[in-house]
Structures are given as C-alpha cells and as structure tokens.
C-alpha cells in the first residue's frame, strides 16, 4: 500500500476528501499530517481518523529532523492541501517530484506569493474573467511554478461573489485532487 503525507493549514476539506477517497479504495494510507497552525481544523480530522500529526513552526519546518520523520513514512507522495507556507528548498530537494499542490486558479494566471483562497477569487472577479478553475502541479522552489499535472475549469457567473466562486472551486478540488493523487501513485 502507498503512503501519503498531507500538509494543511486550515479547515482540511481537501485533506478530508483525500482521506475519504483512500479509505474507500484502500490504495493508500495517510501516514502523517503536517500543519503550521495549532488551531487548524485538519487536526480534528487527524484525531478522528487516528492519523499521526506534527505541528511545525518557522524553525522546525527547516530542520533535518522533519525530513527524517517524513522519510520514515516512506511517502509515495506529499500532498499540499491548503498549506499556507512555502515549502523549504531542503524538503523539495529531499522529495524531488514527490510533492504536489492544488491552486484555486488556472496557473500560471493568479499564482505566486499571497495568491491563495479568496485573494485569488477576488483577483479573478476583478479582472472580469469568464472562466477559472484549479491547477494541480508539482512543487518546486518557487510559488506555483512547478510542472502542471491537471487543470479543471468552471465558468465565472455574472453574479458570482468570492464565496460562490470558492464553493464551485471546492467542488472541483474535492473531485479532482484525490483522483489525481491516485493516478500519480499508480
């Protein structure tokens, strides 16, 4: 069975979608959840699902110990699911081509530092875009610049708000992300 590590900072809706997907099909197990937020909703999910977790800070995320703890899990893939910090180059180097992220826009548009969540949806609406979507991509040393794996699109409606757009984006994320992870681990 494949082993996955999930990094998340918030509610954990994408993490939950991935956990549920693999609980149903048995093709992977979540070995570890890593968060930078001691109040993250993803921690309740980890506890409920009996998944070990680590809370990192700006120092510990850069330490060799974290890389060793992650390596002990023998991850087939490290899945960023709403993790709000840039992944240090040491982790990227240690797990080259084994880290994926999901972005709530069609990269390369609306990517980069500070472009997450409603910041992205606001920019999409302000620009008058007719279409938006999600991008699942490999992680490298730069924000949102890794190779694109999958993109899925949805229309921007004339009466959309940041919240209504976010709701449609979440539907795409929760459908495509678990299935893309499954495809990537073979």
Secondary structure, DSSP 8 states (H G I E B T S, - for coil): -EEEEEE--SS-HHHHHHHHHHHHH-SEEEEEEEES-TT-HHHHHHHHHT--EEE--TTGGGSHHHHHHHHHTT-SEEEESS--S---HHHHHHTTT-EEEEESS-TTTT-STT--HHHHHHHHHHTT-SEEEEEEEE--SSTT-S-EEEEEEEE--TT--HHHHHHHHHHHHHHHHHHHHHHHH-
